[in-house]
Amino acid sequence: MHGSLPRPMSFSARGPLRGTVVVPGDKSISHRSLMFSALAVGESRIEGLLEGEDVLATAAAMRAMGADVQRGEDGTWRVHGVGVGGLLQPQAALDMGNSGTSTRLLMGLVSSHPITCTFTGDASLSGRPMGRVIEPLSRMGAEITASPGGRLPLMLRGICPAVPIEYTLPVASAQVKSAVLLAGLNTPGITRVIEPVPTRDHSERMLTGFGAELSVEDSPRGKIISIRGEAELKPQHIVVPGDPSSAGFWMVAASIVPGSEITIANVCMNPTRTGLIAALRLMGADISEASPRIVGGEPVADLIVKHAPLKAIQVPPELAPSMIDEYPILFVAAAMAEGCTIARGAHELRVKESDRIAVMAEALAAVGVSVEEYEDGLAIQGSGGASIAGGARVASKLDHRIAMSMAVAGLVAKAPVEIDDVAPIATSYPNFLPTLDALTQ
């Protein structure tokens, strides 16, 4: 939690994983559900919202800007929106905690409203670059004063009317794409984003569902996403599917711990999010899909995962945008595979909650895995299914995915793996530790 004391914990081998797990609601969809509901006129209902600290930071920000956001006793969230253009001046700085998604998307929203917001965050978030969002939003007319290096804290003065732009993404980033589209919601005319490399498309799917006039077309330059501004969003009933990033930890744990067989229910199977499943299947993982269905415009299925011997691969770099958050847990799978896995083309990992290339290289080396670090990824020499050494204390660097990935590594270690701080896990998966206990009883 923002400002909480470190919470060290040790993880060790404890036998096969068995049973059914329901993972938290998808984090990307949860953030957007709150934001878009806050911009609709009327009451939206959201079921299955991820109640991690990152999403709660978004909820608090929408309240601060005038939306009525309430959680019912039945776990359903109800949001009375203010309408596009109706965001109010917040009375205090917006504390984003650890959430880069909240920060970048809300910067987009605020940019085309005549209000001024100050964004702050924890030490990890304050180290992350915001320049990639500042550049297009400044072109639309927002005035942004950031800390050195384009970092938080920063102050953003929105403008109304903002200027519609055509913007080609210089890096594959769903957050930058979404920030520009959200700024375009309250901008007269048509705002266009050109996406040379496809990234997760939750914003496009959900904005269309809320009634925005949005089109996507293929072109030689990539996907062209166009949104007509001064939109009127209609309230929705949203059912948030399970987060594939959270499911990834259990996919890998069941794959590498002998005797495991689990079912992961209600996982979002959006093709822009299934890179980890594709990579694990290339390695020989036994992952099958049951009951495929559409929920709230998103493809969903139950995943059945059984232990299987994994073989090293060269991870196709074109999978990177669809599994950028899952690389840390893929590295753990690679540590147990037969042969040397090479994963490159993932420069983006350097600017996540931590430098996930350097931090995972250091953590895996500490527990006895042979690792070579590249600028854009890692080469990992696997154990061929034999237990890794373990017996070390590793640093999570305030990064929830590092903490959870190394917890899974502890399940196949000869000696316990101690993580210096598991508190960051609450940002995305508050129930991770009890779920691990339930699956390994």
C-alpha positions as a Markdown table, in Angstrom:
| # | Residue | x | y | z |
|---|---|---|---|---|
| 1 | Met | 0.0 | 0.0 | 0.0 |
| 2 | His | 1.1 | 3.6 | -0.6 |
| 3 | Gly | 3.6 | 4.4 | 2.1 |
| 4 | Ser | 3.1 | 1.1 | 4.0 |
| 5 | Leu | 5.9 | -0.8 | 5.8 |
| 6 | Pro | 7.8 | -3.5 | 3.9 |
| 7 | Arg | 6.4 | -7.0 | 4.4 |
| 8 | Pro | 8.9 | -9.8 | 3.9 |
| 9 | Met | 7.8 | -13.3 | 3.2 |
| 10 | Ser | 9.3 | -16.7 | 2.3 |
| 11 | Phe | 8.0 | -19.1 | -0.3 |
| 12 | Ser | 9.0 | -22.8 | -0.6 |
| 13 | Ala | 8.0 | -26.0 | -2.3 |
| 14 | Arg | 4.6 | -27.2 | -1.1 |
| 15 | Gly | 3.3 | -29.8 | -3.6 |
| 16 | Pro | 0.9 | -29.7 | -6.5 |
| 17 | Leu | -1.6 | -27.1 | -7.2 |
| 18 | Arg | -5.2 | -28.4 | -7.4 |
| 19 | Gly | -8.7 | -26.9 | -7.7 |
| 20 | Thr | -10.5 | -24.0 | -9.4 |
| 21 | Val | -9.4 | -20.4 | -9.1 |
| 22 | Val | -11.3 | -17.2 | -9.9 |
| 23 | Val | -8.8 | -14.5 | -10.6 |
| 24 | Pro | -9.5 | -10.8 | -10.0 |
| 25 | Gly | -11.3 | -8.7 | -12.6 |
| 26 | Asp | -9.1 | -7.5 | -15.4 |
| 27 | Lys | -7.2 | -4.4 | -14.3 |
| 28 | Ser | -7.2 | -2.6 | -17.7 |
| 29 | Ile | -11.0 | -3.1 | -18.1 |
| 30 | Ser | -11.6 | -2.2 | -14.4 |
| 31 | His | -9.8 | 1.2 | -14.8 |
| 32 | Arg | -11.7 | 2.0 | -18.0 |
| 33 | Ser | -15.1 | 0.9 | -16.5 |
| 34 | Leu | -14.8 | 3.5 | -13.8 |
| 35 | Met | -13.6 | 6.3 | -16.1 |
| 36 | Phe | -16.1 | 5.8 | -18.9 |
| 37 | Ser | -19.0 | 5.3 | -16.4 |
| 38 | Ala | -18.0 | 8.6 | -14.8 |
| 39 | Leu | -18.3 | 10.3 | -18.2 |
| 40 | Ala | -21.7 | 8.8 | -19.0 |
| 41 | Val | -25.0 | 10.5 | -18.1 |
| 42 | Gly | -26.9 | 8.3 | -15.7 |
| 43 | Glu | -26.1 | 5.2 | -13.6 |
| 44 | Ser | -23.7 | 2.5 | -14.7 |
| 45 | Arg | -23.3 | -0.8 | -12.8 |
| 46 | Ile | -20.0 | -2.7 | -12.7 |
| 47 | Glu | -19.7 | -6.3 | -11.5 |
| 48 | Gly | -16.4 | -8.1 | -10.9 |
| 49 | Leu | -14.4 | -4.9 | -10.6 |
| 50 | Leu | -10.8 | -5.5 | -9.5 |
| 51 | Glu | -10.6 | -3.9 | -6.0 |
| 52 | Gly | -6.8 | -3.5 | -5.9 |
| 53 | Glu | -5.1 | -0.3 | -4.9 |
| 54 | Asp | -4.5 | 0.8 | -8.5 |
| 55 | Val | -8.2 | 0.6 | -9.4 |
| 56 | Leu | -9.3 | 2.2 | -6.2 |
| 57 | Ala | -7.0 | 5.2 | -7.0 |
| 58 | Thr | -9.0 | 5.6 | -10.3 |
| 59 | Ala | -12.2 | 5.4 | -8.3 |
| 60 | Ala | -11.0 | 8.1 | -5.9 |
| 61 | Ala | -9.9 | 10.3 | -8.8 |
| 62 | Met | -13.3 | 10.1 | -10.5 |
| 63 | Arg | -15.0 | 11.0 | -7.2 |
| 64 | Ala | -12.7 | 14.0 | -6.8 |
| 65 | Met | -13.8 | 15.2 | -10.2 |
| 66 | Gly | -17.5 | 15.0 | -9.5 |
| 67 | Ala | -18.7 | 11.5 | -10.3 |
| 68 | Asp | -20.7 | 9.6 | -7.6 |
| 69 | Val | -18.9 | 6.2 | -7.3 |
| 70 | Gln | -20.2 | 3.8 | -4.7 |
| 71 | Arg | -19.6 | 0.1 | -3.9 |
| 72 | Gly | -22.7 | -1.8 | -2.9 |
| 73 | Glu | -22.7 | -4.5 | -0.2 |
| 74 | Asp | -23.2 | -7.1 | -2.9 |
| 75 | Gly | -19.9 | -6.1 | -4.5 |
| 76 | Thr | -21.5 | -4.3 | -7.4 |
| 77 | Trp | -20.2 | -0.8 | -8.1 |
| 78 | Arg | -22.6 | 2.0 | -9.1 |
| 79 | Val | -21.4 | 5.1 | -10.9 |
| 80 | His | -23.5 | 8.2 | -11.6 |
| 81 | Gly | -21.5 | 10.0 | -14.3 |
| 82 | Val | -21.1 | 13.7 | -15.0 |
| 83 | Gly | -21.2 | 13.5 | -18.8 |
| 84 | Val | -18.4 | 14.2 | -21.2 |
| 85 | Gly | -17.2 | 17.7 | -20.6 |
| 86 | Gly | -18.6 | 17.7 | -17.0 |
| 87 | Leu | -15.5 | 16.9 | -15.0 |
| 88 | Leu | -15.1 | 19.3 | -12.0 |
| 89 | Gln | -12.0 | 20.9 | -10.6 |
| 90 | Pro | -10.6 | 18.5 | -7.9 |
| 91 | Gln | -10.0 | 20.2 | -4.5 |
| 92 | Ala | -6.7 | 18.4 | -3.9 |
| 93 | Ala | -3.9 | 16.6 | -5.8 |
| 94 | Leu | -4.9 | 13.3 | -7.3 |
| 95 | Asp | -2.8 | 10.6 | -5.6 |
| 96 | Met | -2.3 | 7.8 | -8.1 |
| 97 | Gly | -0.3 | 5.5 | -5.7 |
| 98 | Asn | 1.5 | 3.0 | -7.9 |
| 99 | Ser | -0.9 | 3.2 | -10.9 |
| 100 | Gly | 0.7 | 4.2 | -14.3 |
| 101 | Thr | -2.5 | 3.3 | -16.1 |
| 102 | Ser | -4.6 | 5.6 | -13.9 |
| 103 | Thr | -2.1 | 8.4 | -14.4 |
| 104 | Arg | -1.7 | 8.3 | -18.1 |
| 105 | Leu | -5.4 | 7.7 | -18.9 |
| 106 | Leu | -6.6 | 10.4 | -16.5 |
| 107 | Met | -4.1 | 12.9 | -18.0 |
| 108 | Gly | -5.8 | 12.3 | -21.3 |
| 109 | Leu | -9.3 | 12.8 | -19.9 |
| 110 | Val | -8.4 | 16.0 | -18.1 |
| 111 | Ser | -6.6 | 17.4 | -21.1 |
| 112 | Ser | -9.8 | 18.4 | -22.9 |
| 113 | His | -11.6 | 19.7 | -19.8 |
| 114 | Pro | -11.2 | 23.3 | -18.5 |
| 115 | Ile | -9.7 | 22.2 | -15.2 |
| 116 | Thr | -6.3 | 21.9 | -13.6 |
| 117 | Cys | -5.1 | 18.7 | -11.8 |
| 118 | Thr | -1.9 | 17.8 | -10.0 |
| 119 | Phe | -0.9 | 14.2 | -10.2 |
| 120 | Thr | 1.2 | 12.6 | -7.5 |
| 121 | Gly | 2.3 | 9.0 | -6.8 |
| 122 | Asp | 4.5 | 6.7 | -4.8 |
| 123 | Ala | 8.3 | 6.4 | -5.3 |
| 124 | Ser | 7.9 | 3.7 | -8.0 |
| 125 | Leu | 5.4 | 5.7 | -10.0 |
| 126 | Ser | 7.3 | 8.9 | -9.6 |
| 127 | Gly | 10.2 | 7.3 | -11.3 |
| 128 | Arg | 8.3 | 6.4 | -14.4 |
| 129 | Pro | 8.4 | 8.6 | -17.5 |
| 130 | Met | 5.3 | 10.4 | -18.6 |
| 131 | Gly | 6.9 | 12.2 | -21.6 |
| 132 | Arg | 5.3 | 9.8 | -24.1 |
| 133 | Val | 1.8 | 11.0 | -22.9 |
| 134 | Ile | 2.9 | 14.6 | -22.4 |
| 135 | Glu | 4.0 | 15.0 | -26.0 |
| 136 | Pro | 0.6 | 14.3 | -27.8 |
| 137 | Leu | -1.5 | 15.9 | -25.1 |
| 138 | Ser | 0.5 | 19.1 | -25.3 |
| 139 | Arg | -0.1 | 19.1 | -29.1 |
| 140 | Met | -3.8 | 19.0 | -28.3 |
| 141 | Gly | -3.4 | 22.2 | -26.2 |
| 142 | Ala | -2.9 | 21.0 | -22.6 |
| 143 | Glu | -0.3 | 22.8 | -20.5 |
| 144 | Ile | 1.7 | 20.3 | -18.6 |
| 145 | Thr | 4.4 | 21.1 | -16.0 |
| 146 | Ala | 6.2 | 18.0 | -15.0 |
| 147 | Ser | 9.1 | 17.2 | -12.6 |
| 148 | Pro | 12.6 | 16.8 | -14.2 |
| 149 | Gly | 12.6 | 13.9 | -16.7 |
| 150 | Gly | 8.9 | 14.2 | -17.5 |
| 151 | Arg | 8.0 | 12.6 | -14.2 |
| 152 | Leu | 5.5 | 13.0 | -11.3 |
| 153 | Pro | 4.5 | 15.1 | -9.5 |
| 154 | Leu | 3.1 | 17.0 | -12.5 |
| 155 | Met | 0.5 | 19.7 | -13.0 |
| 156 | Leu | -1.9 | 19.5 | -16.0 |
| 157 | Arg | -4.0 | 22.4 | -17.1 |
| 158 | Gly | -6.6 | 21.2 | -19.6 |
| 159 | Ile | -8.1 | 23.2 | -22.4 |
| 160 | Cys | -11.6 | 23.4 | -23.9 |
| 161 | Pro | -11.9 | 23.2 | -26.8 |
| 162 | Ala | -8.8 | 21.1 | -27.3 |
| 163 | Val | -7.3 | 20.6 | -30.8 |
| 164 | Pro | -8.0 | 17.3 | -32.6 |
| 165 | Ile | -4.8 | 15.7 | -33.8 |
| 166 | Glu | -3.6 | 12.7 | -35.9 |
| 167 | Tyr | -0.9 | 10.9 | -33.8 |
| 168 | Thr | 1.3 | 8.0 | -34.8 |
| 169 | Leu | 2.4 | 6.0 | -31.7 |
| 170 | Pro | 6.2 | 6.0 | -31.5 |
| 171 | Val | 6.1 | 3.0 | -29.1 |
| 172 | Ala | 3.5 | 0.2 | -28.8 |
| 173 | Ser | 1.5 | 1.5 | -25.8 |
| 174 | Ala | -2.1 | 1.0 | -25.1 |
| 175 | Gln | -1.9 | 3.7 | -22.4 |
| 176 | Val | -0.7 | 6.4 | -24.8 |
| 177 | Lys | -3.2 | 5.4 | -27.4 |
| 178 | Ser | -6.0 | 5.5 | -24.8 |
| 179 | Ala | -4.9 | 8.8 | -23.3 |
| 180 | Val | -5.1 | 10.5 | -26.8 |
| 181 | Leu | -8.5 | 8.8 | -27.5 |
| 182 | Leu | -9.9 | 10.0 | -24.1 |
| 183 | Ala | -8.7 | 13.5 | -24.7 |
| 184 | Gly | -10.5 | 13.2 | -28.1 |
| 185 | Leu | -13.8 | 12.4 | -26.3 |
| 186 | Asn | -14.4 | 16.1 | -25.4 |
| 187 | Thr | -12.5 | 17.6 | -28.4 |
| 188 | Pro | -14.6 | 18.9 | -31.4 |
| 189 | Gly | -13.9 | 17.1 | -34.6 |
| 190 | Ile | -12.1 | 13.8 | -35.2 |
| 191 | Thr | -9.0 | 12.7 | -33.2 |
| 192 | Arg | -7.0 | 9.9 | -34.8 |
| 193 | Val | -4.4 | 7.5 | -33.4 |
| 194 | Ile | -2.3 | 5.4 | -35.8 |
| 195 | Glu | -1.0 | 2.2 | -34.3 |
| 196 | Pro | 1.9 | 0.6 | -36.3 |
| 197 | Val | 2.0 | -2.4 | -33.8 |
| 198 | Pro | -1.4 | -3.6 | -32.3 |
| 199 | Thr | -1.8 | -3.2 | -28.5 |
| 200 | Arg | -4.6 | -4.1 | -26.2 |
| 201 | Asp | -7.9 | -2.7 | -27.5 |
| 202 | His | -10.1 | -2.5 | -24.4 |
| 203 | Ser | -10.6 | 1.3 | -24.8 |
| 204 | Glu | -11.9 | 0.9 | -28.4 |
| 205 | Arg | -14.3 | -2.0 | -27.5 |
| 206 | Met | -15.6 | -0.2 | -24.4 |
| 207 | Leu | -15.9 | 3.2 | -25.8 |
| 208 | Thr | -18.0 | 1.7 | -28.7 |
| 209 | Gly | -20.1 | -0.1 | -26.1 |
| 210 | Phe | -20.7 | 3.2 | -24.3 |
| 211 | Gly | -21.9 | 4.8 | -27.5 |
| 212 | Ala | -18.9 | 6.8 | -28.7 |
| 213 | Glu | -18.5 | 7.2 | -32.5 |
| 214 | Leu | -15.3 | 5.3 | -33.0 |
| 215 | Ser | -13.9 | 3.5 | -36.0 |
| 216 | Val | -10.9 | 1.2 | -36.6 |
| 217 | Glu | -9.5 | 0.6 | -40.0 |
| 218 | Asp | -6.4 | -1.1 | -41.3 |
| 219 | Ser | -3.9 | 0.8 | -43.5 |
| 220 | Pro | -0.3 | 0.4 | -44.7 |
| 221 | Arg | 0.7 | 2.6 | -41.7 |
| 222 | Gly | -1.1 | 0.4 | -39.2 |
| 223 | Lys | -4.4 | 0.5 | -37.5 |
| 224 | Ile | -6.1 | 3.9 | -37.7 |
| 225 | Ile | -8.4 | 4.5 | -34.7 |
| 226 | Ser | -10.7 | 7.6 | -35.1 |
| 227 | Ile | -13.0 | 9.0 | -32.5 |
| 228 | Arg | -15.5 | 11.8 | -33.0 |
| 229 | Gly | -15.4 | 14.3 | -30.1 |
| 230 | Glu | -18.1 | 15.9 | -27.9 |
| 231 | Ala | -19.4 | 12.4 | -27.5 |
| 232 | Glu | -22.4 | 11.4 | -25.4 |
| 233 | Leu | -21.8 | 8.3 | -23.5 |
| 234 | Lys | -24.7 | 6.1 | -22.3 |
| 235 | Pro | -24.6 | 4.3 | -19.0 |
| 236 | Gln | -23.8 | 0.6 | -19.1 |
| 237 | His | -24.0 | -2.7 | -17.1 |
| 238 | Ile | -20.4 | -4.0 | -17.2 |
| 239 | Val | -19.3 | -7.5 | -16.2 |
| 240 | Val | -15.5 | -7.4 | -15.8 |
| 241 | Pro | -13.8 | -10.7 | -17.0 |
| 242 | Gly | -10.9 | -12.3 | -15.1 |
| 243 | Asp | -7.5 | -10.6 | -15.6 |
| 244 | Pro | -5.2 | -12.7 | -17.9 |
| 245 | Ser | -2.1 | -11.1 | -16.3 |
| 246 | Ser | -3.2 | -12.4 | -12.9 |
| 247 | Ala | -4.1 | -15.8 | -14.4 |
| 248 | Gly | -0.5 | -16.0 | -15.8 |
| 249 | Phe | 0.9 | -16.7 | -12.3 |
| 250 | Trp | -1.3 | -19.8 | -11.9 |
| 251 | Met | -0.7 | -20.9 | -15.5 |
| 252 | Val | 3.0 | -21.0 | -14.9 |
| 253 | Ala | 2.8 | -22.4 | -11.4 |
| 254 | Ala | 0.6 | -25.3 | -12.5 |
| 255 | Ser | 2.8 | -25.9 | -15.5 |
| 256 | Ile | 6.1 | -26.2 | -13.5 |
| 257 | Val | 4.9 | -27.9 | -10.3 |
| 258 | Pro | 4.6 | -31.7 | -10.9 |
| 259 | Gly | 1.2 | -33.3 | -10.3 |
| 260 | Ser | -0.7 | -29.9 | -10.7 |
| 261 | Glu | -4.0 | -29.6 | -12.5 |
| 262 | Ile | -6.1 | -26.4 | -12.1 |
| 263 | Thr | -9.0 | -24.6 | -13.7 |
| 264 | Ile | -8.9 | -20.8 | -14.0 |
| 265 | Ala | -12.4 | -19.6 | -14.5 |
| 266 | Asn | -13.7 | -16.7 | -16.6 |
| 267 | Val | -10.4 | -15.4 | -18.1 |
| 268 | Cys | -10.5 | -12.6 | -20.6 |
| 269 | Met | -9.2 | -14.1 | -24.0 |
| 270 | Asn | -9.0 | -10.8 | -25.9 |
| 271 | Pro | -6.4 | -11.6 | -28.6 |
| 272 | Thr | -4.4 | -8.6 | -27.7 |
| 273 | Arg | -3.9 | -10.1 | -24.2 |
| 274 | Thr | -3.1 | -13.8 | -24.8 |
| 275 | Gly | 0.6 | -13.6 | -25.7 |
| 276 | Leu | 1.6 | -15.5 | -22.6 |
| 277 | Ile | -0.7 | -18.4 | -23.4 |
| 278 | Ala | 0.8 | -18.6 | -26.9 |
| 279 | Ala | 4.4 | -18.5 | -25.6 |
| 280 | Leu | 3.7 | -21.2 | -23.0 |
| 281 | Arg | 2.0 | -23.4 | -25.6 |
| 282 | Leu | 5.1 | -23.0 | -27.8 |
| 283 | Met | 7.1 | -24.3 | -24.8 |
| 284 | Gly | 4.9 | -27.4 | -24.5 |
| 285 | Ala | 2.5 | -26.2 | -21.7 |
| 286 | Asp | -0.8 | -28.1 | -21.4 |
| 287 | Ile | -3.4 | -25.3 | -21.5 |
| 288 | Ser | -6.8 | -26.0 | -22.9 |
| 289 | Glu | -9.9 | -23.7 | -23.1 |
| 290 | Ala | -13.4 | -24.6 | -22.0 |
| 291 | Ser | -16.8 | -22.8 | -22.3 |
| 292 | Pro | -15.7 | -20.0 | -24.7 |
| 293 | Arg | -18.2 | -17.2 | -24.6 |
| 294 | Ile | -18.6 | -13.4 | -25.0 |
| 295 | Val | -19.0 | -11.3 | -21.9 |
| 296 | Gly | -19.4 | -7.5 | -22.2 |
| 297 | Gly | -18.0 | -7.5 | -25.7 |
| 298 | Glu | -14.9 | -9.4 | -24.6 |
| 299 | Pro | -14.1 | -13.1 | -25.4 |
| 300 | Val | -13.9 | -15.2 | -22.2 |
| 301 | Ala | -13.0 | -18.8 | -21.4 |
| 302 | Asp | -12.1 | -21.2 | -18.6 |
| 303 | Leu | -8.5 | -22.4 | -18.8 |
| 304 | Ile | -7.5 | -25.9 | -17.7 |
| 305 | Val | -3.8 | -26.1 | -17.0 |
| 306 | Lys | -1.9 | -29.4 | -16.2 |
| 307 | His | 1.8 | -29.9 | -15.3 |
| 308 | Ala | 3.9 | -30.5 | -18.4 |
| 309 | Pro | 7.6 | -30.6 | -19.2 |
| 310 | Leu | 8.6 | -27.3 | -20.8 |
| 311 | Lys | 11.2 | -26.8 | -23.6 |
| 312 | Ala | 13.1 | -23.6 | -24.2 |
| 313 | Ile | 12.1 | -21.3 | -27.1 |
| 314 | Gln | 13.1 | -18.1 | -28.8 |
| 315 | Val | 10.1 | -16.0 | -27.7 |
| 316 | Pro | 8.6 | -14.4 | -30.8 |
| 317 | Pro | 9.2 | -10.6 | -30.3 |
| 318 | Glu | 5.8 | -9.9 | -32.0 |
| 319 | Leu | 4.1 | -11.4 | -28.9 |
| 320 | Ala | 5.6 | -8.6 | -26.8 |
| 321 | Pro | 2.6 | -6.1 | -26.9 |
| 322 | Ser | 0.2 | -8.9 | -26.0 |
| 323 | Met | 2.2 | -10.1 | -23.0 |
| 324 | Ile | 4.2 | -7.1 | -21.9 |
| 325 | Asp | 3.0 | -7.5 | -18.2 |
| 326 | Glu | 3.6 | -11.3 | -18.2 |
| 327 | Tyr | 7.3 | -11.4 | -19.0 |
| 328 | Pro | 8.4 | -11.7 | -15.4 |
| 329 | Ile | 6.4 | -14.9 | -14.9 |
| 330 | Leu | 7.4 | -16.2 | -18.3 |
| 331 | Phe | 11.0 | -15.8 | -17.1 |
| 332 | Val | 10.2 | -18.1 | -14.2 |
| 333 | Ala | 8.7 | -20.7 | -16.7 |
| 334 | Ala | 11.9 | -20.4 | -18.7 |
| 335 | Ala | 14.0 | -21.1 | -15.6 |
| 336 | Met | 12.3 | -24.6 | -15.4 |
| 337 | Ala | 12.4 | -25.4 | -19.1 |
| 338 | Glu | 14.9 | -27.7 | -20.9 |
| 339 | Gly | 17.4 | -25.5 | -22.7 |
| 340 | Cys | 18.1 | -21.8 | -23.1 |
| 341 | Thr | 15.1 | -19.5 | -23.6 |
| 342 | Ile | 15.7 | -16.2 | -25.3 |
| 343 | Ala | 13.2 | -13.4 | -24.9 |
| 344 | Arg | 14.0 | -10.2 | -26.7 |
| 345 | Gly | 12.2 | -7.2 | -28.2 |
| 346 | Ala | 10.7 | -6.2 | -24.8 |
| 347 | His | 12.4 | -2.7 | -24.3 |
| 348 | Glu | 9.2 | -1.6 | -22.6 |
| 349 | Leu | 10.0 | -3.7 | -19.6 |
| 350 | Arg | 12.7 | -1.1 | -18.6 |
| 351 | Val | 10.0 | 1.5 | -17.8 |
| 352 | Lys | 7.4 | -0.5 | -15.9 |
| 353 | Glu | 6.8 | -0.4 | -12.1 |
| 354 | Ser | 10.5 | -1.4 | -12.0 |
| 355 | Asp | 13.1 | -2.1 | -14.6 |
| 356 | Arg | 11.7 | -5.6 | -15.0 |
| 357 | Ile | 14.6 | -6.9 | -17.1 |
| 358 | Ala | 17.3 | -5.9 | -14.6 |
| 359 | Val | 15.2 | -6.8 | -11.5 |
| 360 | Met | 14.2 | -10.2 | -12.8 |
| 361 | Ala | 17.8 | -10.9 | -13.9 |
| 362 | Glu | 19.1 | -10.1 | -10.4 |
| 363 | Ala | 16.3 | -12.1 | -8.7 |
| 364 | Leu | 16.7 | -15.2 | -10.8 |
| 365 | Ala | 20.5 | -15.1 | -10.5 |
| 366 | Ala | 20.1 | -14.9 | -6.7 |
| 367 | Val | 18.1 | -18.1 | -6.6 |
| 368 | Gly | 20.6 | -20.0 | -8.8 |
| 369 | Val | 19.3 | -19.5 | -12.3 |
| 370 | Ser | 21.9 | -18.8 | -15.1 |
| 371 | Val | 20.8 | -15.5 | -16.8 |
| 372 | Glu | 22.2 | -13.2 | -19.5 |
| 373 | Glu | 20.8 | -9.7 | -19.7 |
| 374 | Tyr | 20.3 | -7.8 | -23.0 |
| 375 | Glu | 19.1 | -4.3 | -23.5 |
| 376 | Asp | 15.7 | -5.7 | -24.6 |
| 377 | Gly | 15.3 | -8.9 | -22.7 |
| 378 | Leu | 16.9 | -12.0 | -21.2 |
| 379 | Ala | 18.5 | -15.3 | -22.1 |
| 380 | Ile | 17.6 | -17.9 | -19.4 |
| 381 | Gln | 19.2 | -21.3 | -19.0 |
| 382 | Gly | 16.5 | -23.7 | -17.8 |
| 383 | Ser | 16.9 | -26.5 | -15.3 |
| 384 | Gly | 15.0 | -29.1 | -17.4 |
| 385 | Gly | 12.4 | -29.5 | -14.7 |
| 386 | Ala | 14.8 | -29.9 | -11.8 |
| 387 | Ser | 14.3 | -27.7 | -8.7 |
| 388 | Ile | 16.2 | -24.4 | -8.7 |
| 389 | Ala | 18.5 | -23.7 | -5.8 |
| 390 | Gly | 16.5 | -20.9 | -4.0 |
| 391 | Gly | 17.9 | -20.0 | -0.6 |
| 392 | Ala | 18.1 | -16.3 | -1.2 |
| 393 | Arg | 16.4 | -13.0 | -0.4 |
| 394 | Val | 15.3 | -11.1 | -3.5 |
| 395 | Ala | 14.1 | -7.5 | -3.9 |
| 396 | Ser | 10.7 | -6.8 | -5.3 |
| 397 | Lys | 11.5 | -3.1 | -6.0 |
| 398 | Leu | 7.9 | -2.1 | -5.1 |
| 399 | Asp | 6.8 | -4.1 | -8.1 |
| 400 | His | 3.7 | -6.4 | -7.7 |
| 401 | Arg | 4.6 | -8.6 | -10.7 |
| 402 | Ile | 8.1 | -9.2 | -9.5 |
| 403 | Ala | 6.9 | -10.2 | -6.0 |
| 404 | Met | 4.3 | -12.7 | -7.4 |
| 405 | Ser | 6.7 | -14.1 | -10.0 |
| 406 | Met | 9.3 | -14.9 | -7.4 |
| 407 | Ala | 6.7 | -16.3 | -5.1 |
| 408 | Val | 5.9 | -18.8 | -7.9 |
| 409 | Ala | 9.7 | -19.5 | -8.3 |
| 410 | Gly | 9.8 | -20.4 | -4.6 |
| 411 | Leu | 7.3 | -23.3 | -5.3 |
| 412 | Val | 10.1 | -25.1 | -7.3 |
| 413 | Ala | 13.1 | -24.2 | -5.1 |
| 414 | Lys | 15.2 | -26.5 | -3.0 |
| 415 | Ala | 15.5 | -23.9 | -0.3 |
| 416 | Pro | 13.0 | -21.1 | 0.5 |
| 417 | Val | 12.9 | -17.9 | -1.6 |
| 418 | Glu | 12.5 | -14.8 | 0.6 |
| 419 | Ile | 10.9 | -11.7 | -1.0 |
| 420 | Asp | 11.8 | -8.5 | 0.8 |
| 421 | Asp | 8.3 | -7.0 | 0.4 |
| 422 | Val | 5.1 | -8.6 | -0.7 |
| 423 | Ala | 3.0 | -5.6 | 0.2 |
| 424 | Pro | 3.0 | -4.3 | -3.5 |
| 425 | Ile | 1.0 | -7.4 | -4.5 |
| 426 | Ala | -2.1 | -5.6 | -3.2 |
| 427 | Thr | -2.0 | -3.1 | -6.1 |
| 428 | Ser | -3.3 | -5.7 | -8.5 |
| 429 | Tyr | -4.1 | -9.0 | -6.7 |
| 430 | Pro | -5.1 | -8.5 | -3.1 |
| 431 | Asn | -6.1 | -12.2 | -2.7 |
| 432 | Phe | -3.0 | -13.7 | -4.2 |
| 433 | Leu | -1.5 | -15.2 | -1.0 |
| 434 | Pro | -4.8 | -16.8 | 0.3 |
| 435 | Thr | -5.4 | -18.2 | -3.3 |
| 436 | Leu | -1.9 | -19.7 | -3.3 |
| 437 | Asp | -2.6 | -21.4 | 0.1 |
| 438 | Ala | -6.0 | -22.7 | -1.2 |
| 439 | Leu | -4.5 | -24.2 | -4.3 |
| 440 | Thr | -1.7 | -26.0 | -2.5 |
| 441 | Gln | -3.5 | -27.4 | 0.5 |
